[in-house]
Amino acid sequence: MLKRDISTTNILIASAGGMIGSGWLFSPFISAQMAGSNALVSWVIAAVFMLFIALPLCELGAMFPVSGGMSNYPTFTHGPEVGFLFAWTSWLSYVVMTPIEIQAILQYSSYFFPGLMAGGSSALTLSGYGYVVAVCIMLFVVILNSYGIKMLAECNKYASIIKFLLPGIAIMALLGHSPTWSNVSIHLADKESWVQIFSALSAGGVAFAFTGFQNGLMLGGEVKNPQRNIPIAILGAVLIGFVLYFMLQFSFIAAMPSQFLAHGWQGLSYPGDSAPLVGLTLLLGLSVVGTLLLIDAAFSPFGTTLVYTAATSRILYGMALNNHLPKLFLKVNRHNIPYITLYANFAVGVFSFLPFPGWQKLVAFLSSASILSYGIGPVCLLAMRKLQPDTTRPFRLPFSRILSHIAFYICNLMLYWCGFSILWKLYVALLLGLGLSLVYHRKRLGDCGASLYWFLSCMTLLLLISGLGTFGGAGILAFPWDMLCLFPFSVFMLYWSQTVLDIHNHDAIDYERMDGAGREVLS
């Protein structure tokens, strides 16, 4: 049994702190390159979108505060095949996060220790020495996680103080060196500006920066008073993250010296831009702030690795609870931590350190996987309203049908904005996961339920729309008609998701008989 040891403060910090990792080190630069000052609009839209996405998850998280969080919900509502694919997607979006954050630590640390990285500034990869250091850091994080969730939460709380404090110092310092704010100029009149805004949102690291708000769900089985604390953690994390990231983007744009904008924001380049914020502060003569940012470049990603390592292990734990994986993954140590899942993710992470095509491209793929997993919220909320209408809901979302349709449409929009080159890779990853599930359960595709065909049809049609659309597609569907096409598509797919429910054979899920691990879930 997993212990409920995480307090309100610690779960809020785990969710908000999970958002302050490598994203703040790179996203302001990349999104400014893609959209210029209009990147500020990307952050506003992303925050509003994330609040809509978070609302259905608040109801589900309070109903079912189990380890693995939202990776469990589709299994409860739509059966094992769809449940596995959504859990697989959640796991994909989480398992590589720790390696990404550790690579960010080492890339910034290479300022002091150049031997950690190899290659030029435009194509940095880990050196052999850096690879060994990265593996050692990951192993240290795994060991910390294995000593109990209460200890982990306390460690993360103090690390997060630094994570929030130093970006705040950077914001004030940059604003102090940009008295006119003449760089900040929003232009929304032309179509191209909106395409850039939406591209920056999905592929420029903006959506990626919000990844982590759902950590309160993943650790839900170990939260005290989860019915109250999980909604606080989810909504609070989105709001805290938005304020910090928006102000960081604003100060970055305002403080950029004009000589580096001679070729426009799309041609933005300056000395030290491989570590964008540090490079900018040093250009402005803020050497003390630059040094502090270099220090925080280690603390922020490290604190994030602590949370993501814990959350990723709970996804595998939840998958084993739902018979997607062998029961071996349910084993816990004397601190009641699922240690097998920790070391399984460690093994995958070791291979993930192999050279990537770049932070931005990898982040775009991970963003697409995260956004797809967010679709769990509206689909499963409406399903539970239909399957278990009388079940107690500590947090009951008003206007649930309208808000669920909005949230599902938003998820499809954000997936579409990732671009065709990202979506087809996500589609292949889903087919690979489906193949693994069928082999493990010794089933044929024809033996699967109608829910699976709904999910595959949804992804196939979305990929087709993307291939015809403006964002990396053939351009046959011009902007904004491509986005308008997604609205009836989303309405129909959400409606279809409710028609495939097996109401008569549904076993009611009763939280009152659950422990934190989600055992004895059937009433």
C-alpha positions in Angstrom: 0.0 0.0 0.0 1.3 3.5 -0.9 1.2 6.0 2.0 -0.7 9.4 1.8 2.2 11.6 3.0 2.1 14.6 0.6 0.7 17.8 2.0 -1.2 20.6 0.2 2.0 22.7 0.0 4.1 19.9 -1.3 1.7 18.7 -3.9 1.2 22.3 -5.2 5.0 22.7 -5.3 5.4 19.3 -7.1 2.9 20.4 -9.8 4.2 24.0 -10.2 7.8 23.0 -9.7 7.4 20.4 -12.4 6.7 23.2 -14.8 9.9 25.1 -13.9 12.6 22.9 -15.5 14.6 23.3 -18.7 11.6 25.0 -20.3 12.3 28.4 -18.8 15.9 28.2 -19.9 15.1 27.8 -23.6 11.4 28.6 -24.4 11.6 32.4 -24.2 14.4 32.4 -26.9 12.8 29.8 -29.2 9.3 31.2 -29.0 10.7 34.7 -29.6 12.5 33.4 -32.7 9.2 31.9 -34.0 6.7 34.6 -33.1 8.7 37.7 -32.0 6.7 39.9 -29.5 3.6 37.9 -30.4 5.0 35.1 -28.3 3.4 36.9 -25.4 0.0 36.1 -27.0 1.1 32.4 -27.2 1.6 32.3 -23.5 -1.8 33.9 -22.7 -3.6 31.5 -25.1 -1.6 28.5 -23.6 -2.6 29.5 -20.1 -6.3 29.8 -20.9 -6.2 26.5 -22.9 -4.5 24.7 -20.0 -7.1 26.0 -17.5 -9.9 24.5 -19.7 -7.9 21.3 -20.0 -7.3 21.1 -16.3 -11.0 21.5 -15.2 -12.1 18.0 -16.3 -9.0 16.5 -14.7 -9.8 18.2 -11.4 -13.1 16.3 -11.2 -11.5 13.0 -12.2 -8.5 13.5 -10.0 -10.7 14.2 -6.9 -12.9 11.2 -7.7 -10.0 8.7 -8.3 -6.9 9.9 -6.4 -4.8 6.8 -7.4 -1.2 6.4 -8.2 -0.6 6.9 -11.9 -3.3 9.5 -12.0 -4.9 10.1 -15.4 -3.2 7.2 -17.0 -5.8 5.0 -15.2 -8.9 6.8 -16.2 -9.4 5.5 -19.8 -9.1 1.9 -18.5 -11.9 2.6 -16.1 -14.1 4.0 -18.9 -13.1 2.6 -22.3 -11.5 -0.7 -21.6 -7.9 -2.1 -21.6 -6.9 -1.4 -25.2 -7.7 2.3 -25.1 -6.5 2.5 -21.5 -3.1 1.0 -22.5 -2.7 3.5 -25.4 -3.4 6.5 -23.3 -1.2 5.2 -20.5 1.5 4.4 -23.1 1.2 8.0 -24.4 1.5 9.4 -20.9 4.5 7.3 -20.2 6.2 8.3 -23.5 5.7 12.0 -22.5 7.2 11.4 -19.1 10.0 8.9 -19.4 12.3 11.1 -21.5 11.7 14.2 -19.4 14.4 13.2 -16.8 17.1 12.8 -19.5 16.1 16.1 -21.1 16.4 17.9 -17.8 19.7 16.3 -17.0 21.0 17.2 -20.5 20.0 20.8 -19.8 22.0 20.7 -16.6 25.1 19.5 -18.4 24.7 21.9 -21.3 24.7 24.9 -19.0 27.4 23.3 -16.8 29.6 23.0 -19.9 30.1 26.8 -19.5 32.5 25.8 -16.6 33.3 22.3 -17.7 33.5 22.2 -21.6 34.4 18.5 -21.6 30.8 17.6 -20.7 29.6 18.4 -24.2 30.8 17.7 -27.8 30.1 19.4 -31.1 29.6 23.0 -32.0 27.2 25.5 -30.3 24.5 24.7 -32.8 24.7 20.9 -32.3 25.7 20.1 -28.8 25.6 16.5 -27.6 27.0 14.7 -24.6 30.6 13.7 -24.7 31.7 10.3 -23.4 32.5 11.9 -20.1 29.3 13.8 -20.1 27.3 10.6 -20.7 28.9 9.0 -17.6 28.1 12.1 -15.5 24.5 12.1 -16.8 23.9 8.4 -15.9 25.4 9.0 -12.4 23.0 12.0 -11.9 20.1 9.9 -13.0 21.0 7.1 -10.7 21.4 9.5 -7.8 17.8 10.8 -8.5 16.5 7.3 -8.6 18.1 6.5 -5.2 16.6 9.7 -3.7 13.2 8.6 -5.0 13.5 5.2 -3.5 13.8 6.6 0.1 10.1 7.6 0.4 7.7 10.1 -1.1 7.7 12.3 2.1 11.5 12.8 1.9 11.3 13.5 -1.8 8.5 16.1 -1.4 10.6 17.9 1.3 13.7 17.9 -0.9 11.7 19.2 -3.8 10.1 21.9 -1.7 13.5 23.5 -0.8 14.9 23.0 -4.3 11.8 24.8 -5.7 12.4 27.9 -3.6 15.6 28.4 -5.6 13.8 27.5 -8.8 11.2 30.2 -8.3 13.5 32.8 -6.7 16.2 33.1 -9.4 13.9 33.4 -12.4 12.2 36.2 -10.5 15.6 37.9 -10.0 16.3 37.5 -13.7 12.9 39.1 -14.6 13.6 42.2 -12.4 17.1 42.6 -13.7 16.1 42.3 -17.4 13.2 44.7 -16.9 15.6 47.2 -15.2 17.8 47.2 -18.3 14.9 47.8 -20.7 13.4 51.1 -19.7 11.6 51.9 -23.0 10.2 48.4 -23.8 10.3 49.5 -27.4 10.8 45.9 -28.6 7.4 44.9 -27.3 5.0 45.4 -30.2 2.1 43.0 -30.8 0.8 42.6 -34.4 -2.3 40.5 -34.9 -3.7 41.8 -38.1 -2.3 39.3 -40.6 -2.7 35.6 -41.0 1.0 34.9 -40.8 1.2 36.3 -37.3 -1.4 33.9 -36.0 0.3 31.0 -37.7 3.5 32.0 -35.9 1.7 32.4 -32.5 0.1 28.9 -32.8 3.3 27.3 -34.0 5.2 28.8 -31.0 2.5 27.5 -28.7 2.8 23.9 -29.7 6.3 23.6 -31.2 8.2 26.5 -29.6 8.3 25.1 -26.1 5.3 27.1 -24.7 3.0 24.0 -24.3 6.0 22.1 -23.1 6.6 24.6 -20.4 3.2 23.9 -18.9 3.9 20.1 -18.8 4.0 19.2 -15.2 0.8 20.7 -13.9 -0.7 17.2 -13.9 2.0 15.8 -11.5 -0.6 16.2 -8.8 -2.7 13.5 -10.6 0.2 11.2 -11.0 1.0 11.3 -7.3 -2.7 11.3 -6.3 -2.4 8.0 -4.5 0.0 9.6 -2.0 -1.7 13.0 -1.4 -3.4 13.8 1.9 -7.0 14.9 1.6 -6.9 14.4 -2.2 -10.4 15.7 -2.9 -9.4 19.2 -1.8 -5.7 19.2 -2.6 -5.6 17.8 -6.1 -7.7 20.6 -7.7 -5.7 23.2 -5.8 -2.5 21.7 -7.1 -3.6 21.5 -10.7 -5.2 24.9 -11.1 -2.7 26.6 -8.8 0.3 25.2 -10.8 -1.1 26.5 -14.1 -1.6 30.0 -12.7 1.8 30.2 -11.0 3.5 28.9 -14.1 1.8 31.4 -16.4 2.8 34.4 -14.3 6.4 33.4 -14.2 6.7 32.4 -17.9 4.8 35.4 -19.2 7.0 37.8 -17.2 10.1 36.0 -18.3 9.1 36.2 -21.9 8.2 39.9 -21.6 11.5 40.8 -19.9 13.5 38.8 -22.5 11.8 40.6 -25.4 12.0 44.0 -23.8 15.7 43.7 -22.9 17.0 42.3 -26.2 19.5 44.9 -27.7 18.3 46.2 -31.0 21.5 45.4 -32.9 20.7 41.7 -32.6 17.2 42.3 -34.3 18.6 43.7 -37.5 17.2 40.6 -39.4 14.0 40.4 -37.3 13.1 38.0 -34.6 13.3 35.1 -36.9 17.0 35.8 -37.4 17.7 36.4 -33.7 21.2 35.3 -32.8 23.7 36.6 -30.3 26.9 35.5 -28.5 26.1 32.8 -25.9 22.6 32.0 -27.3 23.2 28.3 -26.7 22.4 29.3 -23.1 19.9 32.1 -24.1 19.2 33.8 -20.8 22.7 33.6 -19.5 24.0 34.9 -22.8 21.6 37.9 -22.7 22.4 38.8 -19.1 26.1 38.8 -19.9 25.6 41.0 -23.0 23.8 43.5 -20.7 26.7 43.4 -18.3 24.7 41.6 -15.6 27.5 39.2 -14.7 26.2 38.5 -11.2 22.7 37.6 -12.5 24.3 35.5 -15.2 26.3 33.6 -12.6 23.1 33.0 -10.6 21.3 31.8 -13.7 24.1 29.3 -14.4 23.6 28.0 -10.8 19.9 27.8 -11.2 20.3 26.0 -14.5 21.4 23.1 -12.4 18.8 23.5 -9.6 15.7 24.0 -11.8 16.1 20.9 -14.0 17.3 18.8 -11.0 14.2 19.6 -9.0 12.1 18.7 -12.0 13.9 15.4 -12.4 13.0 14.5 -8.8 9.3 15.0 -9.5 9.3 13.4 -13.0 11.2 10.4 -11.8 8.6 9.8 -9.1 5.6 10.5 -11.4 6.9 8.3 -14.3 7.4 5.4 -11.9 3.7 5.8 -10.8 2.5 5.6 -14.4 4.1 2.2 -14.8 2.8 1.2 -11.4 -0.7 2.2 -12.5 -0.3 0.3 -15.8 0.6 -2.9 -13.8 -2.5 -2.4 -11.6 -4.6 -2.3 -14.7 -3.0 -5.5 -16.1 -1.2 -3.7 -18.8 2.2 -4.8 -17.4 3.4 -7.8 -15.3 2.6 -7.8 -11.6 6.4 -7.5 -11.0 6.0 -3.8 -11.4 3.8 -3.6 -8.3 6.6 -4.5 -5.9 7.4 -1.9 -3.3 10.4 -1.5 -1.0 10.3 -1.0 2.8 9.6 2.7 2.2 6.5 1.7 0.2 8.0 3.0 -3.0 7.5 1.0 -6.3 11.3 0.5 -6.9 11.0 -1.9 -9.8 9.3 0.9 -11.9 12.0 3.3 -10.8 14.8 1.2 -12.2 12.9 0.2 -15.3 12.5 3.9 -16.2 16.2 4.4 -15.3 17.2 1.7 -17.9 15.1 3.4 -20.6 16.5 6.8 -19.6 20.1 5.6 -20.1 19.4 4.9 -23.7 17.6 8.2 -24.1 20.8 10.0 -23.5 21.9 9.0 -27.0 22.3 12.1 -29.2 19.0 13.8 -30.0 18.3 16.0 -33.1 18.0 19.0 -30.7 16.1 20.2 -27.7 13.4 21.9 -29.7 12.5 19.0 -32.0 12.4 16.5 -29.1 10.3 18.9 -27.0 7.9 19.3 -29.9 7.4 15.5 -30.0 7.0 15.3 -26.2 4.5 18.2 -26.3 2.4 16.3 -28.8 2.4 13.2 -26.5 1.4 15.3 -23.5 -1.3 17.1 -25.4 -2.8 13.8 -26.6 -2.8 12.5 -23.0 -4.7 15.7 -21.9 -7.6 14.5 -24.1 -8.2 11.9 -21.4 -10.0 14.6 -19.3 -13.0 15.5 -21.3 -13.5 12.0 -22.8 -13.4 10.3 -19.4 -15.3 12.9 -17.5 -18.4 12.6 -19.8 -18.0 8.8 -19.8 -18.0 8.7 -16.0 -21.1 11.0 -15.9 -22.8 8.3 -18.1 -21.3 5.2 -16.5 -21.5 6.3 -12.8 -23.9 9.2 -12.5 -24.6 8.7 -8.8 -21.0 8.4 -7.7 -19.8 11.0 -5.2 -17.8 13.8 -6.8 -15.9 15.9 -4.3 -15.3 18.4 -7.1 -18.1 18.5 -9.6 -17.5 20.5 -12.7 -20.4 22.7 -13.7 -21.4 23.0 -17.3 -19.4 19.8 -17.8 -20.7 19.0 -21.3 -19.9 22.4 -22.7 -16.5 22.7 -21.0 -15.6 19.1 -22.1 -16.3 19.9 -25.7 -14.2 23.1 -25.4 -11.3 21.2 -23.8 -11.4 18.4 -26.4 -11.4 20.9 -29.2 -8.4 22.7 -27.6 -6.5 19.4 -27.4 -7.1 18.7 -31.1 -6.1 22.3 -32.0 -2.9 22.0 -30.1 -2.1 18.6 -31.6 -2.7 20.0 -35.0 -0.4 23.0 -34.4 2.4 20.6 -33.6 2.7 20.0 -37.3 2.4 17.0 -39.6 6.1 16.1 -39.2 5.5 15.6 -35.4 2.1 14.0 -35.6 3.1 11.2 -38.0 5.8 10.2 -35.5 3.3 10.2 -32.7 1.0 8.0 -34.8 3.8 5.5 -35.4 4.6 5.5 -31.6 0.9 4.7 -30.9 0.9 1.8 -33.4 4.0 0.5 -31.8 2.4 0.6 -28.4 -0.7 -1.1 -29.8 1.4 -3.9 -31.2 3.2 -4.4 -27.9 -0.2 -4.6 -26.0 -1.6 -7.1 -28.5 1.5 -9.3 -28.2 1.5 -9.1 -24.4 -2.2 -10.0 -24.1 -2.0 -12.5 -26.9 -4.9 -10.9 -28.7 -5.7 -10.1 -32.4 -6.9 -6.7 -33.5 -10.3 -8.2 -34.3 -10.7 -9.3 -30.7 -10.6 -5.7 -29.4 -13.6 -3.6 -28.5 -15.3 -0.7 -30.4 -13.4 1.8 -28.2 -10.1 1.0 -29.9 -11.6 1.6 -33.3 -12.9 5.0 -32.1 -9.4 6.0 -30.9 -7.6 4.8 -34.0 -10.1 6.5 -36.3 -9.7 9.8 -34.3 -5.9 9.7 -34.7 -6.0 8.7 -38.3 -8.5 11.4 -39.3 -6.5 14.0 -37.3 -3.3 13.0 -39.1 -5.2 13.3 -42.5 -6.4 16.8 -41.6 -2.8 17.7 -40.5 -1.4 16.4 -43.8 -3.9 18.6 -45.8 -3.5 21.7 -43.5 -1.3 24.7 -43.0 1.0 23.5 -40.2 3.6 21.4 -42.1 1.0 19.9 -44.4 0.1 20.3 -48.1 -1.7 23.6 -47.5 -4.9 22.4 -49.2 -6.8 23.3 -46.1 -5.9 27.0 -45.8 -5.8 29.0 -42.5 -8.2 29.5 -40.7 -10.4 27.0 -42.4 -8.2 24.1 -41.2 -8.9 25.1 -37.6 -12.7 25.5 -38.3 -12.7 21.9 -39.8 -11.4 20.7 -36.4 -14.5 21.9 -34.6 -17.1 19.5 -36.1 -14.4 16.8 -36.1 -13.9 17.3 -32.3 -17.7 17.4 -31.6 -18.3 14.2 -33.6 -15.3 12.3 -32.1 -16.3 13.3 -28.5 -19.8 12.1 -29.2 -18.5 8.9 -30.7 -16.3 8.3 -27.6 -19.5 8.1 -25.5 -21.4 5.7 -27.9 -18.8 3.0 -27.6 -19.1 2.7 -23.8 -20.1 -0.7 -22.5 -22.6 0.4 -19.9 -24.0 -3.0 -19.1 -20.7 -4.7 -18.4 -19.1 -1.7 -16.6 -17.8 -2.5 -13.1 -18.3 0.6 -10.9 -15.1 2.2 -9.6 -15.5 3.1 -6.0 -12.9 5.4 -4.4 -14.1 4.6 -0.9 -12.7 1.1 -1.4 -9.4 2.2 -2.9 -6.1 2.6 -1.1 -3.6 5.0 -2.5 -2.3 2.4 -5.0 -5.7 1.9 -6.5 -6.2 -1.7 -5.2 -9.6 -3.2 -4.8 -11.0 -0.7 -7.3 -14.0 -2.8 -8.2 -17.2 -2.5 -6.1 
